[in-house]
């Protein structure tokens, strides 16, 4: 049986499977894993690579399962590059890779590392059709995956969890949840027509807009508070200011443009935080 719906042969099949790699949504979990490793200071490249690969396998699982459910089960999407058999094979391959990474983490680190990694796959696999029908889990699923990626990336290096790692995970959970509410608002009319209960559908676009920016402001205030308390490096405040500037522009834009700006703003936010953490020891020496 064919694996690709857009042709036969190795090239068409490889293209169909590669189509499930979406860089915009895949890069943040991988970067979050590396950010967690940087927070731990002493980075073992092999262990970091295994955890990054585990996060890649988890997100790939989410993309394949989401496409399978939306096209082959719900009939919501107009097209999908993989056949049903192709989707099942993709899920089997990504899950096998994830299990292999977990076994490697168990050997290289310990069972706690595995316990912090497995939930990322559980969220990914169950996003559709279970978690994406509830406004809370539909909103927090992806951000929670990012938070777990930070915690896991930190733990596999440090073999412990500290206030700074938990604090950064919390900040990204809240900040990205706000962005996700704006992202979901793009599909308000369609989601309402199929009775998909996103935050925008449940409370209305205007109220969802206020909730989203309320969450983002809360996350930025937490960064400032933790910086003042010396849990975060003081220069982490620059990350909050950079994202606040982007959010200020996005607030006046329509949902599609706002989402684009906020996602890219989150990249800037992460980059400044990485710099703040990476160069903190140098600052202390000056």
LINDAUR-V172841 format. One record per residue. N is the residue number from 1. RES is the residue in one small letter. SS is DSSP state (a for helix, b for strand, c for the rest). NEAR is the number of other C-alpha atoms within 12 Angstrom. Layout:
n:N res:RES ss:SS near:NEAR
n:N res:RES ss:SS near:NEAR
This chain:
n:1 res:x ss:c near:14
n:2 res:x ss:c near:21
n:3 res:x ss:c near:27
n:4 res:x ss:b near:30
n:5 res:x ss:c near:25
n:6 res:x ss:c near:22
n:7 res:x ss:c near:18
n:8 res:x ss:c near:19
n:9 res:x ss:c near:15
n:10 res:x ss:a near:15
n:11 res:x ss:a near:14
n:12 res:x ss:a near:21
n:13 res:x ss:a near:27
n:14 res:x ss:a near:23
n:15 res:x ss:a near:22
n:16 res:x ss:a near:30
n:17 res:x ss:a near:34
n:18 res:x ss:a near:21
n:19 res:x ss:c near:22
n:20 res:x ss:c near:33
n:21 res:x ss:c near:25
n:22 res:x ss:c near:19
n:23 res:x ss:a near:17
n:24 res:x ss:a near:18
n:25 res:x ss:a near:30
n:26 res:x ss:a near:30
n:27 res:x ss:a near:27
n:28 res:x ss:a near:37
n:29 res:x ss:a near:45
n:30 res:x ss:a near:37
n:31 res:x ss:a near:35
n:32 res:x ss:a near:43
n:33 res:x ss:a near:47
n:34 res:x ss:a near:41
n:35 res:x ss:a near:45
n:36 res:x ss:a near:46
n:37 res:x ss:a near:39
n:38 res:x ss:a near:36
n:39 res:x ss:a near:42
n:40 res:x ss:c near:31
n:41 res:x ss:c near:25
n:42 res:x ss:c near:20
n:43 res:x ss:c near:24
n:44 res:x ss:c near:23
n:45 res:x ss:a near:19
n:46 res:x ss:a near:20
n:47 res:x ss:a near:34
n:48 res:x ss:a near:39
n:49 res:x ss:a near:25
n:50 res:x ss:a near:37
n:51 res:x ss:a near:51
n:52 res:x ss:a near:41
n:53 res:x ss:a near:36
n:54 res:x ss:a near:44
n:55 res:x ss:a near:50
n:56 res:x ss:a near:39
n:57 res:x ss:a near:39
n:58 res:x ss:a near:47
n:59 res:x ss:a near:45
n:60 res:x ss:a near:41
n:61 res:x ss:a near:40
n:62 res:x ss:a near:40
n:63 res:x ss:a near:37
n:64 res:x ss:a near:43
n:65 res:x ss:a near:40
n:66 res:x ss:a near:35
n:67 res:x ss:a near:38
n:68 res:x ss:a near:35
n:69 res:x ss:a near:29
n:70 res:x ss:a near:25
n:71 res:x ss:a near:24
n:72 res:x ss:a near:26
n:73 res:x ss:a near:18
n:74 res:x ss:c near:17
n:75 res:x ss:c near:15
n:76 res:x ss:c near:20
n:77 res:x ss:c near:16
n:78 res:x ss:c near:12
n:79 res:x ss:c near:18
n:80 res:x ss:c near:31
n:81 res:x ss:c near:32
n:82 res:x ss:b near:38
n:83 res:x ss:c near:30
n:84 res:x ss:a near:25
n:85 res:x ss:a near:21
n:86 res:x ss:a near:33
n:87 res:x ss:a near:37
n:88 res:x ss:a near:24
n:89 res:x ss:a near:25
n:90 res:x ss:a near:38
n:91 res:x ss:a near:32
n:92 res:x ss:a near:21
n:93 res:x ss:a near:20
n:94 res:x ss:a near:33
n:95 res:x ss:a near:32
n:96 res:x ss:a near:21
n:97 res:x ss:a near:27
n:98 res:x ss:a near:35
n:99 res:x ss:a near:27
n:100 res:x ss:a near:22
n:101 res:x ss:a near:34
n:102 res:x ss:a near:37
n:103 res:x ss:a near:25
n:104 res:x ss:a near:26
n:105 res:x ss:a near:35
n:106 res:x ss:a near:24
n:107 res:x ss:a near:17
n:108 res:x ss:a near:25
n:109 res:x ss:c near:31
n:110 res:x ss:c near:23
n:111 res:x ss:a near:21
n:112 res:x ss:a near:26
n:113 res:x ss:a near:37
n:114 res:x ss:a near:34
n:115 res:x ss:a near:23
n:116 res:x ss:a near:36
n:117 res:x ss:a near:48
n:118 res:x ss:a near:32
n:119 res:x ss:a near:31
n:120 res:x ss:a near:43
n:121 res:x ss:a near:41
n:122 res:x ss:a near:30
n:123 res:x ss:a near:35
n:124 res:x ss:a near:44
n:125 res:x ss:a near:35
n:126 res:x ss:a near:27
n:127 res:x ss:c near:37
n:128 res:x ss:c near:30
n:129 res:x ss:c near:25
n:130 res:x ss:c near:22
n:131 res:x ss:a near:25
n:132 res:x ss:a near:32
n:133 res:x ss:a near:25
n:134 res:x ss:c near:22
n:135 res:x ss:a near:28
n:136 res:x ss:a near:24
n:137 res:x ss:a near:27
n:138 res:x ss:a near:32
n:139 res:x ss:a near:37
n:140 res:x ss:a near:36
n:141 res:x ss:a near:36
n:142 res:x ss:a near:45
n:143 res:x ss:a near:35
n:144 res:x ss:a near:39
n:145 res:x ss:a near:46
n:146 res:x ss:a near:49
n:147 res:x ss:a near:40
n:148 res:x ss:a near:50
n:149 res:x ss:a near:51
n:150 res:x ss:a near:49
n:151 res:x ss:a near:48
n:152 res:x ss:a near:53
n:153 res:x ss:a near:52
n:154 res:x ss:a near:43
n:155 res:x ss:a near:43
n:156 res:x ss:a near:48
n:157 res:x ss:a near:37
n:158 res:x ss:a near:27
n:159 res:x ss:c near:29
n:160 res:x ss:c near:25
n:161 res:x ss:c near:27
n:162 res:x ss:c near:21
n:163 res:x ss:a near:19
n:164 res:x ss:a near:32
n:165 res:x ss:a near:37
n:166 res:x ss:a near:27
n:167 res:x ss:a near:32
n:168 res:x ss:a near:44
n:169 res:x ss:a near:37
n:170 res:x ss:a near:32
n:171 res:x ss:a near:40
n:172 res:x ss:a near:45
n:173 res:x ss:a near:36
n:174 res:x ss:a near:37
n:175 res:x ss:a near:45
n:176 res:x ss:a near:46
n:177 res:x ss:a near:43
n:178 res:x ss:a near:42
n:179 res:x ss:a near:47
n:180 res:x ss:a near:45
n:181 res:x ss:a near:48
n:182 res:x ss:a near:45
n:183 res:x ss:a near:33
n:184 res:x ss:a near:36
n:185 res:x ss:a near:39
n:186 res:x ss:c near:28
n:187 res:x ss:c near:25
n:188 res:x ss:a near:29
n:189 res:x ss:a near:18
n:190 res:x ss:a near:18
n:191 res:x ss:a near:24
n:192 res:x ss:a near:22
n:193 res:x ss:a near:13
n:194 res:x ss:c near:17
n:195 res:x ss:c near:20
n:196 res:x ss:c near:28
n:197 res:x ss:c near:30
n:198 res:x ss:c near:37
n:199 res:x ss:a near:40
n:200 res:x ss:a near:37
n:201 res:x ss:a near:31
n:202 res:x ss:a near:23
n:203 res:x ss:a near:20
n:204 res:x ss:c near:22
n:205 res:x ss:a near:27
n:206 res:x ss:a near:21
n:207 res:x ss:a near:18
n:208 res:x ss:a near:31
n:209 res:x ss:a near:35
n:210 res:x ss:a near:22
n:211 res:x ss:a near:27
n:212 res:x ss:a near:38
n:213 res:x ss:a near:35
n:214 res:x ss:a near:25
n:215 res:x ss:a near:30
n:216 res:x ss:a near:41
n:217 res:x ss:a near:30
n:218 res:x ss:a near:25
n:219 res:x ss:a near:35
n:220 res:x ss:a near:37
n:221 res:x ss:a near:24
n:222 res:x ss:a near:31
n:223 res:x ss:a near:38
n:224 res:x ss:a near:28
n:225 res:x ss:a near:21
n:226 res:x ss:a near:27
n:227 res:x ss:a near:26
n:228 res:x ss:a near:16
n:229 res:x ss:c near:17
n:230 res:x ss:c near:19
n:231 res:x ss:c near:24
n:232 res:x ss:c near:33
n:233 res:x ss:c near:33
n:234 res:x ss:c near:27
n:235 res:x ss:c near:30
n:236 res:x ss:a near:39
n:237 res:x ss:a near:32
n:238 res:x ss:a near:27
n:239 res:x ss:a near:35
n:240 res:x ss:a near:39
n:241 res:x ss:a near:26
n:242 res:x ss:a near:26
n:243 res:x ss:a near:38
n:244 res:x ss:a near:31
n:245 res:x ss:a near:23
n:246 res:x ss:a near:30
n:247 res:x ss:a near:36
n:248 res:x ss:a near:20
n:249 res:x ss:a near:21
n:250 res:x ss:a near:29
n:251 res:x ss:c near:30
n:252 res:x ss:c near:18
n:253 res:x ss:c near:19
n:254 res:x ss:c near:20
n:255 res:x ss:a near:30
n:256 res:x ss:a near:23
n:257 res:x ss:a near:22
n:258 res:x ss:a near:31
n:259 res:x ss:a near:34
n:260 res:x ss:a near:26
n:261 res:x ss:a near:29
n:262 res:x ss:a near:39
n:263 res:x ss:a near:31
n:264 res:x ss:a near:25
n:265 res:x ss:a near:31
n:266 res:x ss:a near:44
n:267 res:x ss:a near:29
n:268 res:x ss:a near:27
n:269 res:x ss:a near:41
n:270 res:x ss:a near:41
n:271 res:x ss:a near:26
n:272 res:x ss:a near:27
n:273 res:x ss:a near:38
n:274 res:x ss:a near:32
n:275 res:x ss:a near:25
n:276 res:x ss:a near:28
n:277 res:x ss:a near:34
n:278 res:x ss:a near:28
n:279 res:x ss:a near:21
n:280 res:x ss:a near:23
n:281 res:x ss:a near:16
n:282 res:x ss:a near:12
n:283 res:x ss:a near:14
n:284 res:x ss:a near:13
n:285 res:x ss:a near:7
n:286 res:x ss:c near:7
